[in-house]
Amino acid sequence: MDSTDSYAAASPEELTKRSPEPHDDSEADSAEKPTHIRFLVSNAAAGSVIGKGGSTITEFQAKSGARIQLSRNQEFFPGTTDRIIMISGSTKEVVSGLELILEKLHSELHAEEGSDVEPRRRLRLVVPNSSCGGIIGKGGATIKSFIEESKAGIKISPLDNTYYGLSDRLVTLSGTFEEQMRAIDLILAKLTEDDHYSQNIHSPYSYAAGYNSANYAPNYAHNGSGGKYQNHKEEASTTVTIGVSDEHIGLVLGRGGRNIMEITQMTGARIKISDRGDFMSGTTDRKVSITGSQRAIQQAETMIKQKVDSASERANE
């Protein structure tokens, strides 16, 4: 299924240009505020959403006005074997895009099962840890009201500290299609109120490495001829290992993995740092493995060196 490795549509700038002008009232302002939602799907479901030659995802984007992106094949959310879909646009566009995707996936599963009764299904949203407090509310009041109003089950996973820099949690919605959509309306409205969450639309993709990073760089690019898409092969990927002194490894990681996430995001390289005590032969330098194109590796190496050098200069002042 190589032809469905990844998909990306219009740039955020283009998306903003085509969004309708907001009205004066606050409800309209909220509806037009740029937002996004991320959720997990199996590899098979991702192929179904993309469609042959990108036909289904193109149709869904045209119908909803939203931008729909997927992580590449074999690039999963940490600790799962699921790919990530991100839908961005105004609240109305995002909800419309999500409805189209879930309707398709639910109807296909329903057809396979052959049951007349609509079963309760699970949907896992990817939400920054910093935004989960708003969904939970004081003493769990907000999440309790969302469950009562939507009739969906809503559970928020604890933050998984197994992975460097991972600052996202999974919010699992269980219920029928209608129940899930009611819960999504409530959750997305709450998330969109959070300016920090809305800012993540510009950098939602990269996870610090040590595992498959979710990289949404497009493999499909519009060639301007009748909506056809051509597959652009990527540069060959290689791995280079460099040494960083144990005392400086924290500078590469940054607080909560922030620096390594920034480097991954800006260069497209994947970065893995060896465990404590696992040094380059004959040194006390930790191993930093950088995987990607030659250009991505060079950029990542430069950024890592800058982080270490700037700290060393400050120490010598």
N, C-alpha and C positions, 0 to 999 in steps of 0.2 A: 504494500500500500504506500509505495514511495511517493506517489503523486499527491498524497494528502498530508505530507509532513508538516506543513505550516501554512498559515494564511493570514494576511493582513490587508486591510483596505485603506481608506483615506487617512491622511495624517490628522492629528488632533486639531491642527490649524484649519484644515479643510472642513473638518467636522463642525468646528465652531462657526465657520462662515455659513454653512448651510442650515444651522439651527435657526428656527423661527425667532423673531425678536420677542423678548419677554414683555408681558403687560405690566401695568403699574401695581396691580394687587399682589400681595405677598405670596399667595398660593401659586399664581402664575410664575413668579420669580423662582419659587422653589422647583416648579416643574421644569423650568428651562435651565436651571443651574447645572453645569456639566457634572456628571457623576459616572459611576461605573459599578459593575458587579462582577465578581469572579466566582467560578464554581468548578467542581470536578466532574469529569466524565470518563468512562472507560475508553480504551483505544478504539473499540468497535463503534461506540456511540459517536466518537469524534469523527470517524469516517462518514457516518451517516449524516452528521451535521454539515460536513464539507460538501458531500455529494460528488458526483462524477465531474471531474475537471473543475471543481469549485462551484458547480451550478446551484446547489442548495444554499450555501452560505451567501452567494451573490444575491439570490432571490430574497433571503431573509434580511439582508442589509438594505436592499431596495425597498422592501415593504415597511420595515421598521424605522429606517433613517439612522439606525445605530451602526457603530463600527463593531465588528465581531472578530476576535482573534483567538488563535489556539496555540498552545505550546507545541513544540515539534514532537514528532513520533519518538517514543522512548524517553522523552523529557517529562518526568512526572513530579507531582507534588511530593516533597520529602516524606518517606515512610509509607507511600502508597504506590500503586501501579496505575494511577489515574492521571490523565492530562488535564490541563487547566484551560477553561474558556473564559475570556474576558469580553464583556459587552460594555461599550461606553457611548455616551451621548447625553441628551437631556433625560430626566427621570422617565418621561413618557416614552422616549425612544428605547431606553434600556429595558423597561418593563415589556414593551411590545416585542423586542428582539428575544427576550427570555421566554415569553409566552409561545412564540413560534417554535423555538428550539424544544421546549418541554412538551408542547403538544405533539411534535413529531416523535420524540423519544417515547413518550407515554403511549401513543397510539401504536407504535411498532411493538412495544413490549406487550401491550394489551392483545394485539393480534396473535402474537406468539403463544400467549397463555390461553386464549380462547375462552375467557371467563366473561360472564355478563356483568359481574360486579366489579366496579373499579377498585383495585387494591390500593392500600396505602404504600407509598413509595418514599425513598430517601433521597434527599438532595443535600449535597455538602457545599456550603458557601465558604470562600476563603476571605477572612476578615482580619485586618491588622489588629494585633493585641491591644494597641492604644485606643482602638475604637470599640472594643468589646464592652467596656464599662458602660457606654451609652446604651447598648442593647440590654445589658443586665439591669441597670438602674439601681437606685438606692435600696438595699435590702432585697434585691431581685424583683422589685415592683414592676419595672418596665417589661422584662421578659415574661413575667406572670400575666400581665395584661395582654401582651401579644399572643400568648398561647390561648387565653380565654377568647379573645376576639377572632382569631383565625381558625381555631380548633385544630391547628397543626401542632405536632410535637416539636419543640425547639430545644436543642442541647448544644452547649458551647464546650468544646474540648479544652483541656488545660494546655498551656503553652509547652511545646515539645522542645526541651533543652538539649536534645541529642545532636542537633545540627547547628553549626556555627552560624550566627546571624539570623536565624529564622525568627521572624517577629510576627508571623501570621498564625491564626488559630482557625479551626474548622467549626462552622456553625451548621449543625445537622438539622434539616427540616424533614419531618416525616408526616405524611398525610396524602390525601387525594390531590389531584392537580389544582382544584379550586382552593383547597386549604393551603397548599404551598404558595400559591400566588398571593393569597391574602396576607400570609406571613411575610412574603417578600416585599409587598407594598409597604408594610409597617416598618420592616427592618431597613429598607433602602431609604425611606423618608428620614429615619433617625440618623443613619450614616451620613446622608447628604447634608444634614445640619452641621456636621462636624467638618470644619474647614480643613483640618489636618487630613481627614480621609479624602476629601475632594482633591487635595493637592497630589495625592498618590496616583492620580490618573496619569500624570506625566512620567512616573517611574515605577510602574507596578510589577515589572516583570522579573527582575533578577533576584535570585536567592544566592546567599554566600555559598561557596562551593564546598566540596567534600562529598558531594552527591550531584546528580544531574540537575543543573540549574535550569529554571524555566525561562527559556529564551525565545521570545516571540518574533525574532527578526524574520521578515517574509521570505518564503521560497517562491511565492507567486508574485509577479509584478504585472500590472496592466500594460499591455503593449500598444494601447490606443487603437486597436483594430477590431471593432465589432464585439467587444467584451470578451475576447479570447485571452487566455493566460498562457504565459510561457514559463517554463521551469528554469530558473537560473541556478546552475550548480555552484555550490559554495567552494571556497578554497579548501585544500586538504588540511585536515586538522592534525596537529602534532602536539607533543607534550615536552616541555622544558622544565627541569627542576633546578631551582636556585637555592642558595643558603641565606637565611636571615638569622642573626644572632638571637638566642633565646630571650634576651632582655628586651629586644625590639619587636618581638612577634606581636605584642599587644598593640603596637602602633599600626601594624598591617591590618589587624582585625578591627580595631576601633571599638568604641563602646557599643555593646550589643551587636557587634559584627558590622557596624555602619560603614567603616572604611572599605572592608573587603566587598561589601555589597555595592558600594559606589564604583569601585574598580571593575567589578564584574559587569555592572550595568553599562559603564561608559566604554569599555573595550570589547565586550562580548566574549571575553576569555572566561574559562572556568578555572577556579583556583582552589587547590586543596593543600591544607597545612598539616604536617605530620604531628602525631601525638607527642606529648611531653616525653622527653627522654629519647625520642627517635631522631637522631642527628645525622647530618651529612658525615660521611666517613672521615674520621680523624679530626673532627671539629665539634664545637658545641653550638653549631648553627642548625636551626630547624629546617626541614625540607619544605620548600614551597613549590608545588607542582602547578604549572600554568599550561592549560590546554586550550588550543584554538588555532586560528590561522597565524601565519608568521607575523603579520601586522598586529593582530590582537595581542600576541605574546609580547612583542616589543613594547607596545603601549602599556601593558600591565606591568612589565618589568620596570619601566620608567616611573610609573606612578608609585610602585612599591618603594623604589629607591628614593623618590622624593619624600615620601612619608618618613622613612628612616633618617634621611639626611637632615630634614628640617628639624627633627627632634634632637639630633646630635649637635646641630648648630646652636640651638637654644641652650643645650646643656653646657656648651663651651663659652657662652656669653658671660 
